[in-house]
Amino acid sequence: MASFTKLGICVLITGLIWIIPTPDGLTTEGIRIFAVFLGVIVSFILRPFPMGAMVVLGLMVLAASGTIGIKEALSGYGDSTVWLVVAAFLIAGGVIRTGLGRRIALIFVSKMGKTPIGLGYSLCLSELMLGPVVPSNTARGGGILAPIVQSISSALKSEPAESPERAGAYLTLVGAHANLITAAMFLTGMAANPLVAKAASSVMNIDFGWGTWALGAIVPGLIGLALLPLVVSWISKPTLSDTSAAQHSANEELTQMGSWSRGEKIMTVVFVVLIALWTTKPLHGIHTTTVAWIGVLILIFSNTEKWDDIIGNTKAWDTLIWLGGLLTMANMLKEYSFISWFADNVGAFVQSTEGLTLVILIGLIYFYSMYLFSMLTAHIAAMASIFLALSVTAGAPAMVTVAIIAYFSNLCACLTYYSTGPVVIYFGAGYVGPQKWFKAGFLISLFHLAIWLGPGLLWWKVLGWW
């Protein structure tokens, strides 16, 4: 389908909603903002043009039509969460360019790679180390770890067309699904996570910042990473038992990399400083975004990153455009009462359900609605605020509802092979076919639900969240 045909579909959907009579209890501005917002979300699925371009188009339609003022249209770009993600992308660029990310992954492989299970754990630990400071799960999974997985598989004589079950299929599934767990564990683990944090703040007046997000995820997340290699070995058992060849390959690559460079050492210091300051925010009070930009400045003034590297980081600035614009639209949907109107009307369907049962029901619907989307960002942008508002209307426990929506926003990407960038990249390697991926994804979804609605809920009880 040509780009302009796809664009036409988005425009048609927007136009049809734009011209309908305004429902009782809703303002004209509210329905128009929703029309544009829905058109933008559909564009994320059809992808006629880049996300940033479609978001800007939506904002300018709202401004040019007089639905909102130009200052309102640009208001999302001043949000601190947007600039947190931009800073994290810039830091991630340093992790990749200095070679630190690759070195971390190779070290784990060299130490733990005697068996396929050991290799699986090396991928999980690499994801855990990189998750807090590489906010693009695509850059982390697809840019750093997926190439390592493919090279390891080749070293073990496991190719997509020949003997994928020797090791390649297993490592592919572990790598892809470990990426989603670490994306769920940290506010900076996935670029669209701040959309959930912002929705929690605006809809429920809950500050679900970096420390709170990580604290709630630490127990279920570590349990998930600890069990994932074993669960995947049951779903896709590797036929190779001795993978010492992968160890040798990793050791050779580490030898070629040589001793730790100055850039890697400084990057490691920045990594430690960021984690320390983010996790001790109650003690010093420095804003999470301020901490991230302190890290960026250290990299610049130590000459670890050049200014040209900073301004040339297209992922960071692209994310600024689409994330800031989406936050504007989300804020306007709340400002012009669309969210509250929708929640009031849908809330009647769940009035007979209450308490924790309601939270679980909302979480399950939110999780499996991902089947209808081809992109995590679109799913989060379209559904998170609405589900949070619905929970408020229905009287669900607030904090645990935010937690479930936040963490399920990433974990639900396990369901399909086209849900998010790194999953697409891992699937594209060819080791796991579509049918097997869907089967594995559904089984892993049950695995996630058992952990996050089992030990996870117990942990949140200890934290006093319900």
C-alpha positions in Angstrom: 0.0 0.0 0.0 1.5 3.3 -1.1 2.3 5.9 1.5 -0.3 8.4 0.4 -3.0 5.7 0.4 -2.1 4.9 4.0 -2.1 8.6 4.8 -5.6 8.9 3.2 -6.9 6.2 5.5 -5.6 8.1 8.5 -7.2 11.3 7.3 -10.5 9.6 6.5 -10.7 8.1 10.1 -9.8 11.5 11.6 -12.4 13.3 9.3 -15.2 10.9 10.1 -14.8 11.4 13.8 -14.2 15.1 13.5 -17.6 15.8 11.8 -19.8 13.6 14.1 -22.2 15.5 16.4 -20.5 16.1 19.8 -21.8 13.5 22.3 -23.5 14.8 25.5 -21.0 15.6 28.2 -18.1 16.1 25.7 -16.7 19.4 24.3 -16.2 20.0 20.5 -12.5 20.4 21.3 -12.4 17.1 23.1 -13.8 15.1 20.1 -11.6 16.9 17.6 -8.5 16.2 19.7 -9.5 12.5 19.9 -10.1 12.4 16.1 -6.6 13.7 15.4 -5.1 11.5 18.2 -6.7 8.4 16.7 -5.6 9.3 13.2 -2.0 9.5 14.5 -2.2 6.2 16.3 -3.5 4.5 13.1 -0.6 6.1 11.3 1.8 4.3 13.7 0.2 1.0 12.7 0.1 1.7 8.9 3.3 3.8 8.9 2.7 6.0 5.8 5.4 8.4 7.0 7.8 8.5 10.0 6.2 8.8 13.5 7.6 12.2 14.1 6.2 13.7 10.9 2.7 12.3 11.6 2.7 13.7 15.2 3.7 17.1 14.0 1.0 16.9 11.3 -1.5 16.1 14.0 -0.4 19.0 16.2 -0.5 21.5 13.3 -4.0 20.4 12.3 -5.2 21.1 15.8 -3.4 24.5 15.9 -4.5 25.6 12.4 -8.1 24.7 13.0 -8.2 26.7 16.2 -8.9 23.6 18.3 -6.0 24.4 20.6 -3.5 27.3 20.6 0.1 26.9 19.2 1.5 27.2 22.7 -0.7 24.4 23.8 0.4 22.4 20.7 4.0 22.7 21.7 3.5 22.3 25.5 4.6 18.7 25.6 8.1 19.6 24.4 8.8 21.3 27.7 8.0 18.2 29.7 10.8 16.9 31.9 10.1 13.2 31.1 10.7 13.9 27.4 14.1 15.4 28.1 14.9 12.5 30.4 14.5 10.2 27.5 16.5 12.4 25.2 19.4 12.5 27.7 19.2 8.7 28.1 19.4 8.2 24.3 22.5 10.4 24.2 24.1 8.4 27.0 23.2 5.2 25.2 25.0 6.5 22.1 28.1 6.6 24.3 27.5 3.1 25.6 27.5 1.9 22.0 30.2 4.0 20.5 32.8 3.4 23.3 32.1 -0.4 22.9 31.1 -0.7 26.6 27.8 -2.4 25.8 29.4 -5.0 23.6 32.2 -5.6 26.1 29.7 -6.2 28.9 27.8 -8.8 26.8 31.0 -10.6 25.7 32.3 -10.7 29.2 29.1 -12.5 30.4 29.3 -14.9 27.4 32.9 -15.7 28.1 32.2 -16.4 31.8 28.9 -18.3 31.4 28.8 -19.7 27.9 29.7 -23.4 28.5 26.0 -24.5 28.0 23.0 -23.0 26.1 21.4 -22.2 29.4 24.5 -20.4 30.5 24.4 -18.4 27.3 20.8 -17.6 28.0 21.7 -16.2 31.4 24.5 -14.2 29.9 21.9 -12.5 27.6 19.6 -11.8 30.6 22.5 -10.3 32.6 23.6 -8.2 29.7 20.1 -6.8 29.3 19.9 -6.2 33.1 23.1 -4.2 33.0 22.2 -2.1 30.0 18.5 -1.6 30.6 18.7 1.4 32.9 20.8 3.5 30.6 19.9 2.4 27.1 16.3 3.7 26.7 15.8 2.4 23.2 15.0 -1.3 23.6 15.7 -1.5 19.9 19.2 -0.1 20.3 19.9 -2.4 23.3 18.4 -5.6 21.9 18.7 -5.0 18.2 21.8 -2.9 18.0 24.0 -4.5 20.7 22.8 -8.0 21.6 21.0 -9.4 18.5 24.2 -9.3 16.4 26.1 -11.1 19.3 23.4 -13.7 19.4 23.7 -14.3 15.6 27.5 -14.5 15.7 27.3 -16.9 18.7 24.8 -19.1 16.8 27.0 -19.1 13.7 30.0 -20.1 15.8 28.0 -23.0 17.1 27.1 -24.0 13.5 23.5 -23.2 14.1 22.2 -21.4 11.0 18.6 -20.4 10.2 18.4 -22.7 7.2 20.4 -25.5 8.9 20.1 -26.7 12.4 18.3 -23.7 14.0 17.4 -25.9 16.9 21.0 -26.5 17.8 21.2 -23.2 19.6 20.0 -20.3 17.4 16.3 -20.6 18.0 16.7 -20.9 21.8 19.1 -17.9 22.0 16.8 -15.8 19.8 13.8 -16.4 22.0 15.8 -15.7 25.2 17.3 -12.5 23.8 14.0 -11.1 22.5 12.0 -11.9 25.7 14.8 -10.8 28.1 14.7 -7.5 26.3 11.1 -7.0 27.1 11.5 -7.8 30.8 14.3 -5.2 31.2 12.2 -2.7 29.2 9.5 -3.2 31.8 11.9 -2.9 34.8 13.1 0.6 34.2 11.5 3.9 33.4 14.4 4.4 31.0 14.2 0.8 29.7 11.9 1.7 26.7 11.4 5.1 25.1 7.6 5.2 25.5 7.6 4.3 29.2 7.4 8.0 30.2 4.0 8.1 28.5 2.7 5.8 31.3 4.5 7.7 34.0 3.0 11.0 32.7 -0.5 9.4 32.5 -0.1 8.2 36.1 0.7 11.8 37.1 -2.0 13.6 35.2 -4.8 11.1 35.5 -4.2 9.7 39.0 -1.9 12.3 40.6 0.7 9.5 41.3 4.5 10.2 40.9 5.7 6.9 39.3 9.2 8.1 38.8 12.5 6.3 38.1 13.0 5.0 41.6 9.4 4.0 42.2 9.2 2.2 38.8 12.4 0.2 39.5 11.5 -0.6 43.1 8.2 -2.1 42.0 9.8 -4.1 39.2 12.9 -5.4 40.9 11.4 -8.6 42.5 9.2 -9.8 39.7 11.7 -8.6 37.1 14.6 -10.6 38.6 12.4 -13.6 39.1 11.4 -13.4 35.4 15.0 -13.1 34.2 16.1 -15.9 36.5 13.5 -18.3 35.1 13.3 -17.2 31.5 16.2 -19.3 30.1 14.7 -22.4 31.8 11.2 -21.7 30.5 12.5 -21.1 27.0 14.5 -24.3 27.1 11.2 -26.1 27.7 9.5 -24.2 24.8 12.4 -24.5 22.4 15.0 -27.0 23.7 18.4 -26.6 22.2 19.8 -29.8 20.8 23.4 -28.7 21.5 24.7 -29.3 25.0 28.2 -28.0 24.8 28.6 -24.4 23.7 32.2 -23.8 24.7 32.8 -22.7 21.1 30.8 -19.6 21.9 33.1 -19.0 24.9 36.1 -19.2 22.7 34.6 -16.9 20.2 33.7 -14.3 22.9 37.2 -14.5 24.3 38.7 -13.9 20.9 36.6 -10.9 20.4 37.5 -9.5 23.8 41.2 -10.0 23.0 40.7 -8.1 19.7 39.0 -5.3 21.7 42.1 -5.0 23.9 42.3 -3.3 27.3 39.5 -1.0 28.5 39.7 2.3 26.7 39.5 5.6 28.4 36.0 6.1 27.0 34.8 2.8 28.4 36.2 3.7 31.8 34.5 7.1 31.9 31.3 5.5 30.5 31.3 3.0 33.4 31.8 5.8 35.9 28.8 7.7 34.4 26.8 4.5 34.5 27.5 4.0 38.2 26.9 7.6 39.1 23.5 7.7 37.3 22.2 4.5 38.9 23.4 5.8 42.3 21.8 9.2 42.0 18.5 7.8 40.5 18.1 5.3 43.3 18.9 7.7 46.1 16.7 10.6 44.9 14.8 10.8 48.3 18.2 11.6 50.0 19.4 14.4 47.7 16.3 15.6 45.9 18.0 16.1 42.5 15.4 15.6 39.7 15.8 12.4 37.6 16.1 14.4 34.4 18.7 16.7 35.9 20.8 13.6 36.9 20.6 12.3 33.3 21.8 15.6 31.9 24.6 15.7 34.4 25.7 12.4 32.9 25.5 13.8 29.3 27.6 16.8 30.4 30.3 14.6 31.9 30.6 12.7 28.6 30.8 16.0 26.6 33.4 17.8 28.8 35.5 14.7 29.3 35.6 14.4 25.5 34.1 10.9 25.7 31.4 12.1 23.4 31.9 14.9 20.8 29.3 17.6 20.3 28.8 16.3 16.7 27.9 12.9 18.2 25.3 14.6 20.4 23.6 16.6 17.7 24.0 13.7 15.3 22.0 11.3 17.5 19.0 11.1 15.3 17.2 8.6 17.5 17.3 11.1 20.4 15.9 14.0 18.4 13.3 11.8 16.6 12.1 10.6 20.0 11.9 14.2 21.2 9.5 15.1 18.3 7.1 12.2 18.6 7.1 11.7 22.3 6.7 15.4 23.1 3.8 15.6 20.6 2.1 12.6 22.0 2.3 14.0 25.5 0.7 17.2 24.2 -2.2 15.2 22.8 -2.5 13.1 25.9 -2.6 16.2 28.1 -5.2 17.9 25.8 -7.4 14.8 25.9 -7.4 15.2 29.7 -7.6 19.0 29.6 -10.7 18.9 27.4 -12.4 16.2 29.4 -12.3 13.4 26.9 -10.6 10.9 29.2 -13.0 11.5 32.1 -16.0 11.3 29.7 -14.8 8.0 28.2 -14.1 6.6 31.7 -17.5 7.6 33.0 -19.2 5.9 30.0 -17.2 2.7 30.0 -17.1 2.5 33.8 -20.7 1.2 33.9 -19.6 -2.1 32.4 -17.3 -2.9 35.3 -19.3 -1.6 38.2 -20.0 -5.1 39.4 -16.3 -5.8 39.8 -14.1 -4.1 42.4 -10.8 -4.1 44.3 -8.0 -6.3 43.2 -10.2 -8.4 40.9 -10.9 -5.2 38.9 -7.2 -4.4 38.6 -6.4 -7.9 37.3 -9.3 -7.7 34.9 -8.2 -4.4 33.6 -4.6 -5.7 33.4 -5.6 -8.8 31.4 -7.6 -6.8 28.9 -4.8 -4.3 28.5 -2.2 -7.0 28.1 -4.0 -9.0 25.4 -5.3 -6.0 23.5 -1.7 -5.8 22.2 -2.8 -8.4 19.6 -4.6 -5.5 17.9 -1.5 -3.4 17.6 1.7 -3.6 15.6 3.8 -1.3 17.8 4.2 -0.9 21.6 4.3 2.9 21.4 0.9 2.9 19.6 -0.6 0.6 22.2 0.7 2.6 25.1 -0.4 5.9 23.6 -3.8 4.7 22.7 -4.7 2.6 25.8 -2.7 3.6 28.9 -4.5 6.8 29.9 -7.9 5.4 29.2 -7.3 2.3 31.3 -5.9 4.3 34.2 -8.9 6.7 34.0 -11.3 3.7 33.9 -9.7 2.3 37.1 -10.1 5.6 38.9 -13.8 5.7 37.9 -14.4 2.1 39.0 -12.6 2.6 42.3 -9.6 0.2 41.7 -6.5 0.4 44.0 -4.6 3.3 42.4 -0.9 2.4 42.9 -1.1 -1.3 41.9 -3.2 -0.3 38.8 -0.4 2.0 37.7 2.2 -0.7 38.3 0.3 -3.3 36.2 -0.3 -0.9 33.4 3.4 0.3 33.5 4.9 -3.2 33.5 2.4 -4.9 31.2 3.0 -2.1 28.7 6.3 -3.8 27.8 5.7 -7.4 28.7 2.7 -7.7 26.3 5.1 -7.3 23.4 5.9 -11.0 23.9 2.7 -11.9 22.0 3.7 -11.3 18.4 6.8 -11.1 16.3 6.0 -7.5 15.1 5.3 -5.8 18.4 8.5 -3.7 18.8 11.9 -3.1 17.1 14.1 -5.7 18.8 11.5 -8.4 18.5 11.3 -7.7 14.8 15.1 -7.8 14.5 15.4 -11.1 16.4 12.5 -12.6 14.4 14.1 -11.3 11.2 17.2 -13.5 11.8 15.1 -16.4 10.7 15.7 -18.9 13.5 12.1 -19.0 14.7 9.1 -19.1 12.3 5.8 -17.2 12.7 3.8 -20.1 14.0 6.4 -21.1 16.6 6.8 -17.4 17.6 3.1 -17.0 18.3 3.0 -20.2 20.3 6.1 -19.3 22.3 4.7 -15.8 22.8 1.4 -17.0 24.2 3.2 -19.4 26.6 5.6 -16.7 27.7 2.6 -14.4 28.3 1.3 -16.9 30.8 4.7 -17.0 32.4 4.8 -13.3 32.8 1.2 -13.2 34.2 2.1 -15.9 36.8 5.1 -13.9 38.0 3.8 -10.4 38.0 0.3 -11.3 39.3 1.9 -13.8 41.8 5.1 -12.7 43.5 4.7 -9.3 41.9 1.4 -8.6 43.7 2.9 -10.0 47.0 5.9 -7.6 46.6 3.6 -4.7 46.0 1.6 -5.7 49.1 4.9 -5.5 51.1 5.5 -2.0 49.6 2.0 -1.0 50.7 0.7 -0.4 47.2 -2.6 -2.2 47.9 
